[in-house]
Amino acid sequence: MDSQQQYEALLAKWGYADTTVEDHARRQRRARRVKAVVTFFKNAFKAIKKASARPQQLGQASN
């Protein structure tokens, strides 16, 4: 029996479940969500910056 099997057997004996796979998947989902939010705000900031950098063309009514 290798050390991983001994570890799993000990966890099972003590009544614990090995949740490393689920934990890893949860961390990956969280990282994807954070990345999506960061990307959204970066794009929004770029759009705002680009819009504010354009020269303001205000039409004046000439009489």
C-alpha positions as CSV (number, residue, x, y, z in Angstrom):
1,M,0.0,0.0,0.0
2,D,1.5,3.3,-1.0
3,S,1.3,6.5,1.1
4,Q,-1.7,7.9,-0.7
5,Q,-3.7,4.7,-0.1
6,Q,-2.6,4.8,3.6
7,Y,-3.7,8.4,3.8
8,E,-7.1,7.7,2.3
9,A,-7.5,4.6,4.6
10,L,-6.7,6.7,7.6
11,L,-9.1,9.4,6.6
12,A,-11.9,6.9,6.0
13,K,-11.1,5.3,9.4
14,W,-11.4,8.6,11.2
15,G,-14.6,9.4,9.3
16,Y,-13.2,12.2,7.1
17,A,-13.7,12.5,3.4
18,D,-10.9,13.5,1.0
19,T,-12.2,16.7,-0.7
20,T,-9.1,17.8,-2.5
21,V,-10.7,17.3,-5.9
22,E,-13.8,19.3,-5.0
23,D,-11.7,22.0,-3.3
24,H,-9.5,22.3,-6.5
25,A,-12.6,22.6,-8.7
26,R,-14.1,25.2,-6.3
27,R,-10.9,27.3,-6.5
28,Q,-10.8,27.0,-10.3
29,R,-14.4,28.3,-10.5
30,R,-13.7,31.1,-8.1
31,A,-10.6,32.1,-10.1
32,R,-12.6,32.1,-13.4
33,R,-15.3,34.3,-11.8
34,V,-12.7,36.7,-10.4
35,K,-10.9,36.8,-13.8
36,A,-14.3,37.6,-15.6
37,V,-15.0,40.4,-13.1
38,V,-11.6,41.9,-13.5
39,T,-11.8,41.7,-17.3
40,F,-15.2,43.4,-17.2
41,F,-14.0,46.3,-15.1
42,K,-10.8,46.7,-17.2
43,N,-12.9,46.9,-20.4
44,A,-15.3,49.3,-18.8
45,F,-12.4,51.5,-17.6
46,K,-10.9,51.5,-21.0
47,A,-14.2,52.4,-22.6
48,I,-14.7,55.3,-20.2
49,K,-11.1,56.5,-20.6
50,K,-11.5,56.3,-24.4
51,A,-14.8,58.2,-24.4
52,S,-13.4,60.9,-22.1
53,A,-10.3,61.3,-24.2
54,R,-12.2,62.1,-27.3
55,P,-12.5,65.9,-28.0
56,Q,-15.8,67.2,-27.0
57,Q,-17.7,68.5,-30.0
58,L,-20.5,70.6,-28.8
59,G,-22.6,72.1,-31.6
60,Q,-23.3,75.8,-31.1
61,A,-26.5,77.2,-32.6
62,S,-25.5,80.2,-34.7
63,N,-28.1,82.9,-35.1
